[in-house]
Amino acid sequence: MSEQGNTMSMRPSPISATVDFDAEGIQHGFLKLPISTDESAWGAVMIPVTVVKNGEGPTALLIGGNHGDEYEGITSLLKLSSSLQPEDVSGRVIIVPCMNTPAVMAGKRTSGLDGGNLNRSFPGDPNGGVTEQIADYFTRVLVPMSDVVLDLHSGGRTLDILPFGASHVLDDKDQQQAALEGAKAFGAPYAMVMFELDAEKLFDTACERQGKVFVATELGGGGTSTPESMAITERGVRNFLIHYGLVQGEVEMPQSGQQYLDMPDASCYVQSQHSGVLELMVALGDSVTKGQPIAHVYDMTRSGSAPVTYYAERDGVLMARRAPALINMGDTLAVIADVVETLDA
């Protein structure tokens, strides 16, 4: 990139906040991004934000709606934004329930304005489209003021996933350990060291490269939430704030205990080489062995043909599966993780 182009890319973010992040007390407002569309010539994307600050202490950034069809995070943070009070907090909590508001309003994984996948758009660009501008604001404004970041994901419409808190393998082993401890303290039934197929443009990476303690989650899926998944999420958010010293209390672990899982490499992902209708032969949480048949894909264009069988490429536990039965080439149909340890309640 030319020197001129690099200078232009670093212009101030076009997003402005209606809250004062340094003010004591509680504020509810918006991150406003100017847009011009057929429906609104001088409009704005209005991203809701709540800031709760009480004296000195760490700053936690809590994110939901990075993808717009993942509802556990969106719902739990909308609830928290109306209940958390300054006297509950030591430090500062920044709550963004609908990070990619255009995607949330469309009920889709990607933006309803430019089709952008926010979690594949970091570090962002203030001169780019709406999605890149949102990514840039978080990278250059909100992440630098934060100490710990919680990004609440679930499977959305196309995946169903065991509920877990996740961290990553990092060069900085102290940072890695702090995140792993947070992932376990989140208190979901599972905790995970997660292998990403392509981490370069993730929000995770944008945070970790700034030295922040970053914890992600997967908390269910199917494009909905359940009483069980909401209970896990709400307990987990509170556990996260307690663990990192922002809220008083005791971390509450699941009564059934917790399994610690690992995804060491890409062989954990089983991806379809066929299109058709999917039949999973094992359930989420089931143990599998290498070579075990785990799925059939049936050709819907003709009858009388045998299905294609897919096999586990490793021992472990089925921790994610495709939710819709319709499947296309390239879709992930199953994810298998290693069981490292089972922790009693």
N, C-alpha and C positions, 0 to 999 in steps of 0.2 A: 504494500500500500504506500502511496506517495505521502510525503510529509504533510501536504495540504489535506489529503483525505483522512490521515490519522488525526489531525487537529480538528477537522469537522466532526469526526466520530465521537470526540470527547466533549462536545458541547453540553451544556447543562441539560438535564432531563427535562422534557416537556411536561412531565407530571408534576403537579403541585399538590401539597397536602393541606387540608383544612384544619388539621390538628397541629399542636405544638408538641413535638416529641420530648421536649425538655421540661414541660410544665408538670407540676405536681397535681395529683388527683386523677380523675377519670374523664376522658374525652371520647366522644363518638363522632366520626366524621368520614371523610372520603379522601382517596387519592384520585385526583382529577386529571384525565388525559384528554386533551382536545382532539376531536375528530370531526370530519365533515362527510356526511353520508347523504343518500337520496332522501332519507327520512328526517335528517337533522343537519342542516347546513352548517350551523355553528353549535355543534353538540359536544358532548364529553362522555367518555367512559368513566363511570363513578364506581370506584372500588371501595367498598366499606372497610373502615379501619377503626379499631378501638385501642386506646393507649391508657394503661393503668400504671401510675407511677407513685411510689412512696419512698422517698429518701434515697440513700445510697444503696447500691447492690448491683447484681448482675442484670443484664437485659436478655430476656427471652423473646424470640420471634416465633410466633405460632401461626402456621400456614394451613389453610384448607383450600380446596378448589383449585389447586394447581392444574388438575384436570376437572372438567365441569360435570362429569357424570359419576363422581366418587363422593358419596353423600355422608359417610360417617364423619369425615373431617369438617365438611361444610356445616353440618347440623350441630355437631358438638361445639364448634367455635362460635356459632351464632348464639347458642345457649350460654356459653361462658361469657360472651361479651355483655350479656345483660345481667349477669350474676356476680362476677368478680368485682370486688370493691378495693379501694386503695388500702384500707386497713388490713386486708388479707395479704398484701404483697410487701416484700422487702426488695426494692429495686424497681424494675420496669418490665412490664409485659406488653408486647405489641401483638395484637390479634388481627389477623387478616383472614376472615372466613372464606372469602371468594376471590382468591388471588387472580385467577383468570376469569374475571366477571363476564366477559362476552361468551366464554364457553359454558359457564354456569347457567347463564340465562338461556342459552340454547339447549341445555341438557346434553351436551356433547363433550367428548374428550378434548376436542379442538375448538378454537375460537369461532364464534358465529360471524365475526367481522372479516377476518382474513384467512381463516382456516389454519392458523398457526397452532402448533403443539408447544405450549409454553415450556414444558419440561424437556424440550429438545431445542431451545432457543437461547440458552445462556452462553456467554455473559450478556447477550443482548446488544442493541444498537439504538442510540437515541435518534438516529436518522432513518431507522427502518420502519417496518409496518407496526401495527398496534401491538402485536405479540412481542416483537423484539424490543419495543419501547418499554413495555411492562417489565420484561426481563432485565433491561438495563437499569431501571429505577431500583429494583430490588438489589441488583449486584452492586451498584455504586452508592446507594443511599441507605437502605434498610439493613442489609447484611453488615456493612462496616460498623453500625451502631449496636450490633447484637453480639452477645457472647455465646449463646446457645440457640440453636434453631431446630424446631420440630416441624416436619413436613408430613402432613397426614394424607396418605394415599390409601386407596382400596382398588379393587379390580375393575371398577367401572362396568360398562355394559358387556364387555367381551371376556372377562376373566372372573373366576371365583378363586379366592386365595385364603389360606389359613391366616388367622390374625397374628401378626408379629411386629415387633420393633426391630429395626435394622440399622446396622452400621456397615462400614467398608474397610478394606485393607488400605492403610495409608502409609506413606513414607515416614511421617512423624508418628512414632509408636505411642507417645504420650497422648497425642490427639486421638489416635485410634482407640486407645484403651478407655479414654474418657467417653467417647461415643459409644463404645460397646457396653460400658457400664450403664449408660443412659438407655440404650436399647433394651437391656435386661430389666432395668428399673421401671420402664414403661409398664411392665406387668401384664403384657399380653400372654396368652398361653404358649407362644413361641417367641424366641429371640433368634436373630439371624445375622451372620456375616454374609452380605449379599454380593454376588457377582453380577455386574451390569454388562449387558451385551455391548453397549456403546455409551460410555460415561462422559464423553467430552463436553456435551452441550447440556448436561443435567444441572438443575438447581443445586443438587448435592455437591457437584464438583465446584461450582462457583462459590459455595460456602466454604468447603474444605480447603480450597486454595487460598482463602483469606485466613486460614488458621482457626476457623470457628468449629465448635463442637456441634456436629450435625447428626440428627437422628431422623430416620424416615420410618414409615409404617406401611403395611398393607393390612387391611382390616375387614376383608369380606369381598363383596363384589356383586355382580349381576345388575348393576345400575340401580341399587336400592340400599336400604339399611334395615336391620332387624333389631328387636329389643336386645338381643345378645350382643350384636356388634356395636350398638350404641353404648351399652354398659361397659364393654371393654375399652372403647375409645374414651369415654368420659373419665373413667378411672385412670386410664393411661396418661391423659393430659395432666390430671392432678398429680399423679406420680412423678411425671417429668418435672413439674414446677417444684415439687417437694425435693426431689433428688438434687436439683441444681441450686437449691437454697433460696428460691423466690417465695415459697409458701411454706408455712409451718405444717407439720403433721408427720405421719408415718406412711411410708410406701406400702401399698396394699398389693400383695401378689395373688395370683389366681389360686383358688382353693385346691384345684386339681394339680398344682405344680406347674413347672415350665420346662419345655424342651428347648435346648440350645442347638440350633441348626447351622450348617455351613454350606455355602455354594462356592466350591473352589474354582470352577471353570465353566466353559460354555456347554460342556456335555450335560449339565443339569437341565438344559432346555431341550425339549423334544418338539421339533417343528415339522409340520406336515409338508410332504412333497406331493400331495394330491388334494383335489377338491371333491367335496361330497358331503355326506352326513356323518357326523362323528358319534361313535359309541365308546364312552370310557368304560373300562372294565374294572377299574379300581376307584375308590372314593377318596376325597380329600382326607389326609391324615393317615391313610393306609400305608403300611410298610410294603416296599417292593424290593425285588432282587434283580441284579443285572441279568438281562436276557428274558425277563418275565414279560409276557404279552400284557400291554396296558391299554390298548385302544384299537378299534377298527375304524376305517374310513370306507364308506360304501359309495360306489359310483351311482349317482341318481339318474344318469342318462340311459341306463338299460337295466333290465332285470336278469336274474340268472347268473350274475357274475360274482365271484368270491370277493370279499372285502380285502383291503390291504391292512395288514396287521403291523402295529408299531410296538416296539419293545423298549423296556427300560435299558438305558446305557450305563446305569450304575445302581448300586444298592442305596437305599435311603427311604425317604418318606415323600409321598405325593403332596407337595405344598401349594401347587397351583394347577388349575385346569382351565381350558377354554369353556366359557359358559354357554354360548349359543351352540346348537348342534350343527348348524351349517358351518363348514370350514373350507378355506381356500388354501392353495399352495402358499407356503411361507408363514401361515399362522402357527403360533405356539399352541400346541394341544395339551402339553403337560410340562410341569417343572418338578424335578426331583432334587431334594436336598439331603445332604448327609446329616445323620443324627450324631451330634458330638457328645451331648450330655443331657440327662434328665434330672432336673432339680425338683426335690420334694417341696410341697407347700410349706 
